[in-house]
Amino acid sequence: MAQIKFGTDGWRAVIAEDFTFENVARVAQATADFWKSETLRQGSKIFGRELKVVVGLDRRFFSDKFAQTTAEVFAGNDFQVVLTPEPTPTPSVSFAVKNLNAVGGVMITASHNPPIFNGFKLKSYYGGSTNSDECKAIESFLGKNPPQFKTQNSKPKIAVQDVRPAHYAALKKLVDFKLIAKSKLKFAHEALFGVGAGCFEQILKGTTCKVTTLNTKHDVLFGGINPEPIVQNYARSQKFLRTHPHDICLVTDGDADRVGGMDGRGNYLTTHQIICLLLHHFIANRKQTGRVVKALTTTSMVDKMCAAYNLPLVETGVGFKYICAEMLKGGVLLGAEESGGIGFPGHIPERDGIAAGLMLLELLATEKISVNKILAKLEKQFGPHRYGRIDTHFPLEKRGALMEFLAKNPPDKLLKSPLADVKTFDGVKFIAEDSSWLMLRGSGTEPILRIYAEAKSEADAQKLLKLGVVLTKQV
């Protein structure tokens, strides 16, 4: 039997290698056993929720069949099951978990990973990613009981229900929809062949906005790319935008929980720029306050903005589950991570690429100037910030020794700026007095070391990345 190991918020594996119907059923049974054990421990209803689970799916090969297997196992364990009839955004499933008073949800997706992967993403009763402790608890139930499948005599029914309309209705309340509706914005949406295709047309139907969705085809190979919102995957849409200008181009990843973007002519917007644009909008236009939560690898412009407006800043490890934990405490203005995951107050404690896209439209409808002019104003106030990242092969068995060495032997300076701080709670991050930084951290499951850097210029960011590579050779 394959060893099943949970990652950030669930399990992923290569289809037909480890991600098989048998193993999906095993994981579904373990999840059902855990949620039922929590029900017994908490009383008749887990955290006041019904014994109900929402099951969604993305556009990957056999996702619909894997979702059906998952639904049948939960039904066989006496859960009420809500199963989406077609590929659905992950945030729609997360919203449904909370909205339908369910104990949790399962999304069959491997998000932005290569097409050969699929995954079993877990959502907890609050509508956000299941935390590490609960994922480990579910792992401990693996193999304890054989999968129980729904039979003709099973009382619980599998209800097929489209959960997107309720989510989209909530998004219209989250943003100033009337302002967007009359804005006459002309924007493109790069769907990267993912489940987000068509979402903005549906939400904005009947408004003055004109939406052009690119790469909408249901293609299990995602057009030969990994459906991740990074510049390497934008070639098709960049070519289109250069000859068909728009106000902005929004990008969603394979399961539409993360956001990326380009300006109206196909020039790349980094996720860091998008995060700062949204933070600016919440501060300057929405006049809102609260704690700002960001992952360690996110731009230091966020730090400067928080300092300028006297907003508390919380820095977490990499992974939206850490940001989710802070959002559950309340009082959060914005939660964001480098990969394009952004969460908003008054919504679910979850990254939502569609919500982030609508917020960017609200920003443009409010300020009525180009996204590039808004970014120029931010850079004038807080300085330029240029970011870079490389992934390099590095043996797992040497990682611990490298991190220990780096923590004990930090460089005196980064380029010409003296070192100001070292953070070691998720990898090792060196921060200079001029706010430039260099960070090294390992992948959770692969022999890969990620090197991140930010500086005032592209050239300096590249120099810091080269320094990072040199540091990997110290052990």
ABEGO torsion letter per residue (X at the ends): XBBBBBBAAEBBBBBGAABBAAAAAAAAAAAAAAAAAAAAAAEABBGGBBBBBBBBBBABBGAAAAAAAAAAAAAAAGBBBBBBABBBBAAAAAAAAAAAGBAEBBBBBAEABBAABBBBBBBBAAGBBBBAAAAAAAAAABGABBBBBBBAABABBBBBBBAAAAAAAAAAAABBAAAAAAAGBBBBBBAGGBAABGAAAAAABGBABBBBBBGABBBAAGGGBBBBBBAAAAAAAAAAAAABBBABBBBBBAAGABBBBBBAAGBBBBAAAAAAAAAAAAAAAAGBBEBBBBBAABBAAAAAAAAAAGBBBBBBBBEAAAAAAAAAAEGBABBBBAAGBBBBBGBBBBBBAAAAAAAAAAAAAAAGBBAAAAAAAAAAAAEBBBBBBBBBBBBAAAAAAAAAAAAABBBABBEABBBABBBAABEBBBBBAAGBBBBBBBBAABBBBBBBBBBABAAAAAAAAAAAAAAAAAX
